[in-house]
Amino acid sequence: MSGVALALEVVVVFFLALFLLHRYGDFRKQHRMVLFATLLAWFLCFLIVFILPLDVSTTIYNQCEIDNQVHLVASNTFIRDNSSNASVFPTQRVSKSCHKPWSYIPDGILPVFWRVVYWTSQFLTWLLIPFMQSYARSGGFSISGKIKTALIENAIYYGTYLLIFCSLLIYVAVTPKWHLSWSDLRTIGITAANTWGLFLLVLLLGYGLVEIPRSYWRASCHGQLLAKTYFKAAKLMTEKADAEENLEDVMEDVRTVNETIKYNHPLRKCIDTILRKCPVEYQEKLGRNMDDYEDFDDKGNPYPSKKSLVKLHKKVIYAVQRHNRTQVQWQILLDEAFHLEDVAKNETSLTHQFVHSFPSAEPPGWISKYLYTPTAEWYWECVFRRWCYRVLAVLLCMFSAAVVWSECTFFSTQPVLSLFAVFIQLAERDYNYVYIEMACFVTIFFLCYCVYSTVFRIRVFNYYYLAPHHQTDAYSLQFSGMLFCRLTPPLCLNFLGVIHMDSTISHQERKQTAYNSIMGSMQVLSFIANGFYIYYPMLIVLLCIATYFSLGTRCLNLLGFQQFMGENDLTSDLVDEGRELIRRERRKRQRTEDGENRRRDWRERYSEQRERYAGRSRSVYSELKETDGSSTDSGRAQSRRDRNDKVELLQDVEPLDFTGEEPLETDNRRYAGGHYLSTSASRSRIFDDCEEGQSHTFNFRYKFNKHAVACDTSKTVLDALNTNKIFKKIKKDNLDKEIVIQRSTGEVPRAAVKADFPCCLIEKDERP
């Protein structure tokens, strides 16, 4: 069973890493080496987490065997020294019965396994992945160009480590009292890496231990969760507009370069590579500049250099990826907001049937038909879910308190104060290996969840961001793999210290785990083993207090980074703005679905009429077949013409998209290409569908913050701005100042416009 357990966990961990990589990465578009390096990094880190409980149970069994041998030797010695009393005292030295665990791994396997896993992960995190990060970010057009760029960018990175290593070697060489072997130097390197990881680990753990239980508790409060969703919608709309504007600017640069470099220019291949990275709609607009077939003339106008094209290529990759990510995030956030609003509406339902505003177009599966029925969904979403989340939040809070207490007291061995060490030692007395392995796995999993979830939530100026649904770029994937490889070894080493399985910290003479054996003796650097490793984790208490009072959120708010804070006026304004945006998107989606339903009904009605008409035509044809041949031919021809005319008429005419919110104005309708188009603008609501020119949105920037504003044909720019609560607040705070409105695009960019300028002339998503 030992080999089966180890092999089974290796397979499970591999598929877990593959599933996460598929969720966050894109197998079809991203480079194979990037995916392989990320998969290998995640696989090795998760492997350490899953295999370490087996190492603990195996070590406990080996310690039992060692204790039995010591007792046997002690008993034999006592018998030889006290032969006259041999019949009395040997019965007090009965050896304990050691039961081999079901997941026992024979000696010699785990040390080799840990050595391969650890050094491979360290090679990835310190050497290979940083190089591949620069390679993935490079805008070069060839492999050699990407490698050259990556080497130049990592020269300072690698040079710093080389300088530190050489300085340590010189210090050791000139110090007579230090006689370090190769094993000691290796231990110093491992200690340095673990110290760096522990420093970051405590910061992430202190945040996750508080934020994770609190996030589940807040998820049970439906009103607060919906308000936060509105807040996120307002911020994401601003980011989405900024991403679209950035993409437009980059595509304008691409268009200029594409028109400058002709078809036979030496750099035309680079332009073609850049064009292939552009979205499809822009590729159709740009195309290749081959209409005039002008020959390349190096004596004419100046052409962009290859270095500038490399920078442009890099900008295109980033702009397209950011635009795609914000589009997907917007759709996901809309679905979440619609679902939360549906929950709020269904809470007062007397039928206890959950009704979706936008039912799924896919046919329901057997789970939805027989298990997760509308009634079961109503009870889960409106009754049980909030209580389940609250119970889970309380349990996680208790677990977090146990972790904080154990991190502050794990150095005490007499008495044992660490709660996790107490649980493991109680199970060790009865050799309950299943409980030991489950307790170790649950504890490590909770610690990893607190740390890794914090890593997955990190977002610094959109430079590093893990987005699900295949929207994570190559650089962020590799950065997460690098970070996991640096955090997992010190996390597991800290866990072994918490349960008193690390003799360097507990100062107990007992058999070391195979994982500790590859780390070496930390006593080579006693100030780290007896100082930093013991007292630095106590900083978790201060970090938990700071997270509980949201000090980081408040600091970010003061610095201008808008965060969700319930008592803040700006937060309330953004929540109101997000609510209006969600309401507008709901109307747009509702109109789209209504139009699709009407077209579907029309197609079904038309198909029935066509079948009836075809039946009548066949009967007429059979009757006419019995008459004269010439009459038959003329009748059949006339029938075919009539039918074709009717079919053509039915295919051309499309049902009108009429709703009760807007009056039907036939005076402003015209016929074009078989479709009835409306040229009248809706004035009932300012957030109506703007796809037909009725309304649209633009953005205004004030002190580096952008906000979305909706307008229609009846408003001026100032009228549209006055509908935004944030603008009215800014206007109120600056009554003594004159309002100056500048456009970001248009015929004259950065040109000032009057306050009574029609907002319908402001381009969609423009930023005045």
Secondary structure as UniProt FT lines:
FT   HELIX           2..24
FT   TURN            27..29
FT   HELIX           32..81
FT   HELIX           83..85
FT   TURN            86..88
FT   HELIX           90..93
FT   TURN            102..103
FT   TURN            107..108
FT   HELIX           109..123
FT   HELIX           124..128
FT   HELIX           129..137
FT   HELIX           143..153
FT   HELIX           155..174
FT   TURN            176..177
FT   HELIX           182..219
FT   HELIX           222..260
FT   TURN            263..264
FT   TURN            266..267
FT   HELIX           268..277
FT   HELIX           280..286
FT   TURN            298..299
FT   HELIX           306..346
FT   TURN            347..348
FT   HELIX           367..371
FT   HELIX           374..379
FT   HELIX           380..384
FT   HELIX           385..409
FT   TURN            410..411
FT   TURN            413..416
FT   HELIX           419..430
FT   HELIX           433..457
FT   TURN            461..462
FT   TURN            468..470
FT   HELIX           474..498
FT   TURN            499..500
FT   HELIX           503..506
FT   HELIX           514..519
FT   HELIX           522..525
FT   HELIX           526..527
FT   HELIX           528..532
FT   HELIX           533..535
FT   HELIX           536..539
FT   HELIX           540..548
FT   TURN            549..550
FT   HELIX           551..558
FT   TURN            559..560
FT   TURN            566..567
FT   HELIX           569..624
FT   TURN            625..626
FT   HELIX           629..652
FT   TURN            660..661
FT   HELIX           666..668
FT   STRAND          669..672
FT   TURN            673..674
FT   STRAND          675..678
FT   TURN            686..687
FT   TURN            691..692
FT   STRAND          695..702
FT   TURN            703..704
FT   STRAND          705..712
FT   TURN            713..714
FT   HELIX           717..722
FT   HELIX           725..733
FT   TURN            734..736
FT   STRAND          741..742
FT   TURN            749..750
FT   STRAND          752..753
FT   TURN            755..756
FT   HELIX           759..761
FT   TURN            764..765
//
